[in-house]
Amino acid sequence: MARGFNIRSIDRRIIFVLIFVAVAIPLIKPMGLPIGVSPPVQSLYDAVDALPPGTIVMLGGDYSPDSMPELQPMTIAFLRHAFKKDLRVVITCLWPASPPLIEAALTPLVEEFGKEYGVDYVNLGYMTGGPVTILGMGNSITGTFPRDYYGTPVGEIPLMDEVSNLSDVALVMEVSAGTPGTREWVQQAVSRFDVRLGSGTTAVGAPNFYPYVSSGQLIGLLGGLKGAAEYETLVGAPADATKGMDAQSIVHALIVFFILFGNVVYFVSKRSAAVADGRSRS
Amino acid sequence: MSWLQEFFTGAPGTTTAVVWGTWVGALLTLCIYSFLYKDNPFYKFAESLFVGIGAAYWLAILYHNTLKPKLFVALFPGDSGEPVLWYRVFPGILAIFMLLRFFPKLSWLSRWALAFIVGMYAAVNLTGFAQADFVEQIYATMTTPLTGGGVLSFILNLSAVVGVVAVLLYFFFSKEHKGAMGVAAKIGILYLMVAFGASFGYTVMGRVSLLIGRMTFLLRDWLHVID
């Protein structure tokens, strides 16, 4: 060990302060670091972009407030893209806390694009059951969701006249933070009903779903804040995710530095200890 | 509007409820982050508050989204004109069975409800899992190297196949990991290390994203120093 200096003696709160500063400064003074678009995000964007106006797509919002920083930007970016392309959107939730979050994303976009509820979009709200609900939608969406989020019978909603089951939906975008979520949609909807499925997930969950992209079971995947920022870039509306990417990059660089620094100090101290041990024996 | 005025009253058009909500959220966020310095009463207060409110919140959400509409209203629609869904009485009975585990003499009945849940989910998930995570993944692994896309793509796809085989051999314990088997197992370890590294990297990104989310809330919604 380099005498008088022990890496373990460094107060961990110094690292917390450095991380805090590394996040705060880029948020206050954005640097505009470039955001490259990865193939899974591009393929999802292309699939949505290729749909003709009027096509019905589905958004599955399955997350809760704790994963909002990562997933809410994805929901907003996808809805913006869909409304911009004049796609009609049917929204379902398998998580009970999701509907208000989806409403928060919808409200400003509906005003911005002048969309009409029940004609251009519908929020069917939450339904318990997880995979069973997905299975039910494969047979009958109206049977599985007899009422929308506001309690209106789906038979009174014009858009739902054209949606019988999942085969009437051109594409499903599943934004999920866990279970039930992307895996259940792949297992129940893709495998059984050949649904075209795209997904946005938290960064923690993303590595589990890349094999589905390679196998073609997912047409694209947005992984964490980076995925959301890439989609925002493609849609041409940089928002919260894009703003956060400068901080993300700086913190990653800082963590890489910490890892390298820790390893260098470890090996140097190990060698110093070995040299000191050799001297004491001689 | 001056910054100080905006700090206390919110942006123009902001309701009092939103201003109060933002202040409460900001102060509780600071209470939680104060744990990074050291354990303290502010952190303990915020933690206890979170646990209590969280439990109540989920109870209310589940009651209003599940129990009330799916059971109570379905069985007793009142004057709404909706038909009585009498068959919902069976899941209702199973739900009561679940609660009977608190009574030792009748706790065995809770196993019926559990057996129903386990059996149903096993049946629903089994075929979906077998198709999505087994058949499709094996098929994709076997066919991906042949999908074209140039020499580099072929090499990368082939490396994925090598990785799958090597990792499977690493987890094959009926033969000692020596010779060719040992080499394959070591290659498998390398692939596993890369997978763990990628997973750790994504986890770091996720956690940093949450911090960015909170910081954005503090700096934008509370302090109004960023747009």
Interface residues (C-beta under 8 A of the other chain):
Chain A: R13 F16 I19 F20 V23 A24 L27 I28 D66 M68 P69 E70 P96 A97 G125 Y126 T128 P131 V132 L135 R147 R183 E184 V186 Q187 Q188 V190 S191 R192 T202 A203 V204 A206 P207 P211 Y212 S214 S215 G216 Q217 G223 G224 L225 K226 D240 K243 G244 A247 Q248 V251 H252 I255
Chain B: L36 Y37 W58 I61 L62 N65 T66 P69 K70 M120 Y121 V124 N125 T127 G128 F129 Q131 A132 D133 E136 Q137 Y139 A140 T144 A160 A195 A198 S199 Y202 T203 V204 M205 G206 V208 S209 L210 L211 I212 G213 R214 M215 T216 L219 V225 I226
